Each structure stands twice: as C-alpha cells, then as structure tokens.
Amino acid sequence: MNEIDGDGAQVTTGGAAEAAEAIPELVIISGMSGAGRSQAAKCLEDLGWFVVDNLPPALIPTMVDLGARSQGNVARIAVVVDVRGRRFFDNLRESLADLDAKGVRRRVLFLEASDDTLVRRFESSRRPHPLQGDGRIVDGIAKERELLGELRGDADLVIDTSSLNVHELRAKMDAQFAGDEEPELRATVMSFGFKYGLPVDADLVADCRFLPNPHWVPELRPFTGLNDEVATYVFNQPGAKDFLDRYAELLHIIAAGYRREGKRYVTIAVGCTGGKHRSVAMSERLAARLSADGVETVVVHRDMGRE
C-alpha cells in the first residue's frame, strides 16, 4: 500500500509475505551440451513456465525483476545458461548472491550424460561441440565437464539423461516442477469433410458418415451442425448418442495415457462427407465432454463454410 512520509514523498509499504508473492520462482537450467537442456526447457514451457534460452548469467536478476513487475502474469521463470560466455562463473555467482539477497526462490537444474552418450548425440546431429575448437568432440566434452564441475556440485537437482528418452525426461521434469497439478492436456477438436481430404495434423480420426446426412433433408440443408434443429436431427439417429458416449469414454482413457507419456497436445478430427452437418454437431458435443473431463479444448470447423 502507498503512504506519504514526513517529507511528502510517496513510499510503498506492505508485508513481507505480500512482497514475496510478487517475486517469481526461478529455475536455472545448465549442464553438459547435448545432455538435454533444450528439451528440459521445452518441458517447463509446456508446464506454464516463462522460459528464456541462452541468457547471460549477469542478466538473470534483471529478468526476475521484470517478472516481479508483471502483476503475477510471470510467476515462474526458467533460464537456460551455458559456459560459452566469458566470466561465466563470476557472473553466475554474483547473480545467485543477488537473488538470494532478494529472497528469490531459485533452483539449479543440472543435466548431464556419459561421454559415450554425448559423443553419439553430437555425431548423430553432425554438430561440433561448442568447446572443442580445433580438437575432437571428446576434447570439448572434457573441457566442459571440468568447467562445470563446481556448478554440478552446487546444483539442487542433477538428472542424468544417458539412458532417458524424451518421454522419460519429461516425466522426471513433470515430477519435479509440475507441482500438485496434473500436467495439462490441450485438445483441438476439428470437424472436416472427407471429400476435402484428411487433416494432415490429426492424431485421431472419427468417421460420422454412418449417420444419415441432413444434407438430404431440404429444410436442414441450408444450415450447419451449429443449428439446434440440425443437431437434434443428428443425435436422434440410431447410434449417434451411443457413438458419442463410447468415443468420449475412449478419449478419457487416451487422455490419461497421453498425460503419462508427456504428450501435451492432441488434434481429434471428426469427419463427415462435406464437413458441414454431422461432423460439426458431433465435434461440438465431443468438445463439451472433453472440457468437462478437464481437458482444455478448442473447436475448429475446417470445412463448414465451403460449398
């Protein structure tokens, strides 16, 4: 709250807890090149963290200050740092001391992997190690491991990715940083017409052409599946409600599996002949079921406006 001091100047007062709530939580991601820093950052981004890649350590306190001014819009920040910048450790130590003085809740995540694993990854990507110079990949790895030894010892969390695939790494990140909330799944339910082709980005495809087509009912033909009369016609057909119920049950099982496997986005395509009546009505009802099941859902009617 704002008050006026004896000299007439405006000052800001407030409890320590109130001030602490405005300071974002911070995770510093570092570790060996090729050990999965970028993948770990993507995991945090999917969990709702504000992620900054390759930030010079000296700028970390500035980033936290900017987050504190966001009125709660940036509550969790993750920064990815590496040793390519000069004075890396001096800057990092100064930044960490500054953050501690401000009462910032911060953790250091260190990603590592065995030399054999790192060599294999660099060879498969056909990229040089950032520290190898004119030497071999193993020379760069050795130099980086020596430089990062102290940081690894001070890290709050060390994850060895030598035997992890991307899904297993994501599961570890979820366990450490998702909090009490279950990892979020976002779904796009897309109606389409088979005569215009399958959506190329569909993960799952459902076919509503087993239902009678409202196109052949003259009074319904001009409308779409968003119309109440069309939707009523569709769901009064034998099998329509059963299909919705069974498919929603199936998606409940699939959604739980996607969450376990770290999949955050799914596109469910629902098709009929022209993408105007049956698929539109079914997509709307299906999206409502998914939303009720805790899945963040958007609906897209790809072909509804086509003739």
C-alpha positions as CSV (number, residue, x, y, z in Angstrom):
1,M,0.0,0.0,0.0
2,N,1.1,3.6,-0.6
3,E,1.7,6.2,2.2
4,I,3.2,9.7,2.4
5,D,6.4,10.1,4.5
6,G,7.4,13.2,6.6
7,D,9.0,14.9,3.5
8,G,5.9,14.5,1.4
9,A,7.3,11.6,-0.7
10,Q,5.3,8.6,-1.6
11,V,6.6,5.3,-0.3
12,T,5.3,1.8,-0.7
13,T,4.7,-0.4,2.3
14,G,3.5,-4.0,2.7
15,G,4.1,-7.2,4.5
16,A,7.0,-9.5,3.7
17,A,4.6,-12.2,2.5
18,E,2.9,-9.8,0.1
19,A,6.3,-8.8,-1.4
20,A,7.5,-12.4,-1.6
21,E,4.4,-13.4,-3.6
22,A,5.3,-10.9,-6.3
23,I,8.8,-12.4,-6.8
24,P,8.7,-15.2,-9.5
25,E,10.0,-18.6,-8.8
26,L,13.2,-19.3,-10.7
27,V,14.9,-22.4,-12.2
28,I,18.3,-22.1,-13.8
29,I,18.9,-24.9,-16.3
30,S,22.5,-25.7,-17.1
31,G,24.7,-28.8,-17.7
32,M,26.5,-30.5,-20.4
33,S,26.0,-29.6,-24.0
34,G,24.0,-32.4,-25.6
35,A,22.5,-33.6,-22.3
36,G,19.1,-32.2,-22.9
37,R,19.0,-28.6,-21.7
38,S,16.7,-27.5,-24.6
39,Q,14.4,-30.5,-24.1
40,A,14.2,-29.7,-20.4
41,A,13.3,-26.1,-21.2
42,K,10.5,-27.2,-23.5
43,C,9.1,-29.4,-20.7
44,L,9.0,-26.4,-18.4
45,E,7.5,-24.2,-21.1
46,D,4.7,-26.8,-21.5
47,L,4.1,-26.7,-17.8
48,G,3.5,-22.9,-18.0
49,W,6.9,-21.6,-17.1
50,F,8.3,-18.5,-18.9
51,V,11.5,-19.8,-20.5
52,V,14.5,-17.8,-21.7
53,D,17.2,-19.6,-23.6
54,N,20.9,-18.8,-23.5
55,L,20.5,-15.9,-21.1
56,P,23.8,-14.4,-19.9
57,P,24.1,-15.1,-16.1
58,A,24.6,-11.4,-15.4
59,L,21.0,-10.7,-16.7
60,I,19.2,-13.2,-14.5
61,P,18.4,-10.7,-11.7
62,T,17.1,-8.3,-14.3
63,M,14.8,-10.9,-15.7
64,V,13.5,-11.7,-12.3
65,D,12.9,-8.0,-11.6
66,L,10.9,-7.8,-14.8
67,G,8.8,-10.8,-13.8
68,A,8.1,-9.2,-10.5
69,R,6.6,-6.2,-12.2
70,S,4.2,-8.3,-14.3
71,Q,1.5,-8.3,-11.6
72,G,1.6,-12.1,-11.3
73,N,1.5,-12.8,-15.0
74,V,5.0,-14.2,-14.9
75,A,5.1,-16.3,-11.7
76,R,7.7,-18.9,-12.8
77,I,10.8,-18.3,-14.8
78,A,13.3,-20.7,-16.2
79,V,16.6,-19.6,-17.8
80,V,19.0,-21.7,-19.8
81,V,22.7,-20.8,-19.3
82,D,25.9,-22.4,-20.6
83,V,29.6,-21.8,-20.3
84,R,30.3,-20.3,-23.7
85,G,30.3,-16.7,-22.3
86,R,33.4,-15.4,-20.7
87,R,33.4,-14.8,-16.9
88,F,30.5,-17.3,-16.7
89,F,31.1,-18.4,-13.1
90,D,31.9,-14.9,-11.8
91,N,28.7,-13.6,-13.3
92,L,26.7,-16.6,-12.1
93,R,28.0,-16.3,-8.5
94,E,27.2,-12.6,-8.4
95,S,23.7,-13.2,-9.8
96,L,23.0,-16.0,-7.4
97,A,24.1,-13.9,-4.5
98,D,21.9,-11.0,-5.7
99,L,18.9,-13.4,-6.0
100,D,19.5,-14.8,-2.5
101,A,19.6,-11.3,-1.1
102,K,16.2,-10.6,-2.7
103,G,14.7,-13.7,-1.3
104,V,14.1,-15.3,-4.7
105,R,13.1,-19.0,-4.6
106,R,15.5,-20.5,-7.0
107,R,16.8,-23.9,-8.0
108,V,19.7,-25.0,-10.2
109,L,18.9,-27.9,-12.5
110,F,22.0,-29.7,-14.0
111,L,21.7,-32.0,-17.0
112,E,24.4,-34.5,-17.6
113,A,25.2,-37.6,-19.6
114,S,28.0,-40.0,-20.1
115,D,30.8,-39.2,-22.5
116,D,29.8,-42.0,-24.9
117,T,26.2,-40.8,-25.0
118,L,27.3,-37.2,-25.6
119,V,29.7,-38.2,-28.4
120,R,26.9,-40.3,-30.0
121,R,24.5,-37.4,-29.9
122,F,26.9,-34.9,-31.4
123,E,27.8,-37.3,-34.1
124,S,24.2,-38.1,-35.0
125,S,23.4,-34.4,-35.2
126,R,26.6,-33.6,-37.1
127,R,27.3,-30.6,-35.0
128,P,30.6,-29.8,-33.3
129,H,30.8,-29.4,-29.5
130,P,30.8,-25.7,-28.7
131,L,34.2,-26.0,-26.8
132,Q,36.1,-28.5,-29.0
133,G,37.7,-25.8,-31.1
134,D,40.2,-27.5,-33.5
135,G,40.1,-30.7,-31.4
136,R,37.8,-33.6,-31.2
137,I,34.3,-33.9,-29.7
138,V,35.8,-35.7,-26.7
139,D,38.1,-32.8,-26.1
140,G,35.3,-30.3,-25.9
141,I,33.3,-32.6,-23.6
142,A,36.3,-33.0,-21.3
143,K,36.8,-29.2,-21.1
144,E,33.2,-28.5,-20.4
145,R,32.9,-31.2,-17.8
146,E,35.9,-29.7,-16.0
147,L,34.5,-26.2,-16.2
148,L,31.1,-27.3,-14.9
149,G,32.3,-29.4,-12.0
150,E,31.7,-26.8,-9.4
151,L,28.2,-25.9,-10.7
152,R,27.3,-29.6,-10.7
153,G,28.3,-29.9,-7.1
154,D,26.1,-26.9,-6.1
155,A,23.1,-28.0,-8.2
156,D,19.8,-28.6,-6.4
157,L,18.8,-31.3,-8.9
158,V,21.0,-33.4,-11.2
159,I,19.4,-35.5,-14.0
160,D,21.5,-38.0,-15.9
161,T,19.9,-38.4,-19.3
162,S,22.2,-41.1,-20.7
163,S,19.5,-43.7,-20.7
164,L,16.5,-41.5,-20.9
165,N,14.3,-40.9,-23.9
166,V,12.4,-37.6,-24.3
167,H,9.3,-39.0,-22.7
168,E,11.2,-40.3,-19.7
169,L,12.9,-36.9,-19.3
170,R,9.6,-35.2,-19.5
171,A,8.2,-37.5,-16.8
172,K,11.1,-36.5,-14.5
173,M,10.5,-32.9,-15.2
174,D,6.8,-33.2,-14.5
175,A,7.5,-34.9,-11.2
176,Q,9.8,-32.1,-10.1
177,F,8.2,-29.0,-11.5
178,A,4.5,-29.6,-12.3
179,G,3.5,-29.1,-8.6
180,D,0.3,-30.6,-7.3
181,E,-1.5,-30.1,-10.6
182,E,-1.7,-32.9,-13.2
183,P,0.1,-31.9,-16.4
184,E,-2.3,-30.1,-18.7
185,L,-3.5,-31.6,-21.9
186,R,-4.8,-29.4,-24.7
187,A,-7.1,-30.7,-27.4
188,T,-8.3,-29.4,-30.7
189,V,-11.5,-31.0,-32.0
190,M,-11.7,-30.4,-35.7
191,S,-14.7,-31.1,-37.9
192,F,-13.9,-31.8,-41.6
193,G,-15.2,-33.1,-44.8
194,F,-13.8,-36.3,-46.2
195,K,-14.3,-35.0,-49.8
196,Y,-11.7,-32.2,-49.0
197,G,-9.1,-34.6,-47.6
198,L,-8.0,-35.7,-44.1
199,P,-6.4,-33.1,-41.8
200,V,-2.7,-33.6,-42.0
201,D,-2.2,-32.8,-38.3
202,A,-4.8,-35.2,-37.0
203,D,-3.8,-37.5,-34.2
204,L,-7.1,-39.3,-34.1
205,V,-9.9,-39.5,-36.8
206,A,-13.5,-40.3,-36.2
207,D,-16.0,-41.0,-39.1
208,C,-19.6,-39.9,-38.8
209,R,-20.7,-41.0,-42.2
210,F,-22.6,-43.9,-40.7
211,L,-25.3,-41.4,-39.7
212,P,-28.0,-40.2,-42.2
213,N,-26.9,-37.0,-43.9
214,P,-29.0,-33.8,-43.1
215,H,-27.9,-32.6,-46.5
216,W,-30.7,-34.7,-48.0
217,V,-33.4,-33.1,-45.7
218,P,-34.4,-29.9,-47.7
219,E,-35.4,-27.8,-44.7
220,L,-32.0,-28.6,-42.9
221,R,-29.7,-28.4,-45.9
222,P,-29.0,-24.6,-45.7
223,F,-27.9,-24.8,-42.1
224,T,-24.9,-26.3,-40.3
225,G,-24.3,-28.6,-37.3
226,L,-24.3,-25.5,-35.1
227,N,-28.1,-25.2,-35.7
228,D,-30.2,-26.7,-32.9
229,E,-32.5,-28.4,-35.4
230,V,-29.7,-30.0,-37.3
231,A,-28.0,-31.2,-34.1
232,T,-31.3,-32.6,-32.8
233,Y,-31.8,-34.4,-36.1
234,V,-28.2,-35.9,-35.9
235,F,-28.5,-37.1,-32.3
236,N,-31.9,-38.6,-32.8
237,Q,-30.5,-41.0,-35.3
238,P,-29.8,-44.6,-34.2
239,G,-26.3,-45.0,-32.8
240,A,-25.4,-41.3,-32.6
241,K,-25.7,-40.9,-28.8
242,D,-24.0,-44.3,-28.3
243,F,-21.2,-43.3,-30.5
244,L,-20.7,-40.0,-28.6
245,D,-20.7,-41.8,-25.2
246,R,-18.3,-44.6,-26.3
247,Y,-15.9,-42.3,-28.1
248,A,-15.9,-39.9,-25.1
249,E,-15.1,-42.9,-22.8
250,L,-12.3,-43.9,-25.2
251,L,-10.8,-40.4,-25.2
252,H,-10.8,-40.4,-21.4
253,I,-8.5,-43.4,-21.5
254,I,-6.4,-42.0,-24.3
255,A,-6.1,-38.6,-22.5
256,A,-4.8,-40.2,-19.3
257,G,-2.2,-42.2,-21.4
258,Y,-1.1,-39.0,-23.2
259,R,-0.6,-37.3,-19.9
260,R,1.5,-40.2,-18.6
261,E,3.6,-40.2,-21.8
262,G,4.1,-36.4,-21.7
263,K,2.0,-35.6,-24.7
264,R,0.5,-32.2,-24.2
265,Y,-1.3,-31.5,-27.5
266,V,-3.8,-33.7,-29.4
267,T,-5.9,-33.0,-32.5
268,I,-9.1,-35.0,-32.8
269,A,-10.6,-34.9,-36.3
270,V,-14.3,-35.7,-36.8
271,G,-15.4,-36.2,-40.3
272,C,-18.5,-36.5,-42.5
273,T,-18.9,-36.1,-46.2
274,G,-18.8,-32.3,-46.5
275,G,-17.8,-31.2,-43.0
276,K,-21.0,-29.1,-42.6
277,H,-23.6,-31.0,-40.6
278,R,-22.9,-34.3,-38.8
279,S,-19.2,-33.7,-38.0
280,V,-19.9,-30.2,-36.8
281,A,-22.7,-31.3,-34.4
282,M,-20.6,-34.2,-33.1
283,S,-17.5,-32.1,-32.7
284,E,-19.4,-29.6,-30.5
285,R,-20.8,-32.3,-28.2
286,L,-17.4,-34.1,-28.1
287,A,-15.6,-30.9,-27.2
288,A,-18.0,-30.3,-24.4
289,R,-17.4,-33.8,-23.0
290,L,-13.6,-33.2,-23.1
291,S,-13.9,-29.9,-21.3
292,A,-16.0,-31.5,-18.6
293,D,-13.2,-34.1,-18.3
294,G,-10.6,-31.4,-17.5
295,V,-9.1,-31.1,-21.0
296,E,-8.5,-27.6,-22.3
297,T,-10.4,-27.8,-25.6
298,V,-10.9,-25.6,-28.7
299,V,-13.1,-26.4,-31.6
300,V,-12.3,-25.8,-35.3
301,H,-14.7,-26.3,-38.1
302,R,-12.4,-26.6,-41.1
303,D,-14.8,-27.1,-44.0
304,M,-18.1,-25.7,-42.6
305,G,-18.1,-22.6,-44.8
306,R,-17.3,-24.5,-48.1
307,E,-19.9,-25.1,-50.7
